[in-house]
């Protein structure tokens, strides 16, 4: 279940530029807010997913992944590990090309389901830390 450098590189450079960020709200003190800013600076389109469906960093928010009316490439998950598996399943249901669990978010069973579906997944990593390393 180790995330390899090649999977991280592939997701960040080849998988696509539309990132749904589950748990992203307009709360500037939350980690998701800063990570979304970094992803935007690296050319990614961020899509806030939060029950409040707030606009964040100029992007329209949605209450759930299923509410997003366009294709999503990567689902970035900022919810606790107990809820993350359900989000991974929702990511598969909408046809996401990759699932990314943030630092501290792990679910081995979800990891196995995502890989069994032929979709890339990273756990317990932060794209805002990994993307500058590609430089």
Helices and strands as residue ranges (DSSP letters): H 5-13, E 18-22, H 31-41, E 45-49, G 65-67, E 74-77, H 81-93, E 98-101, H 108-116, E 120-122, H 127-133
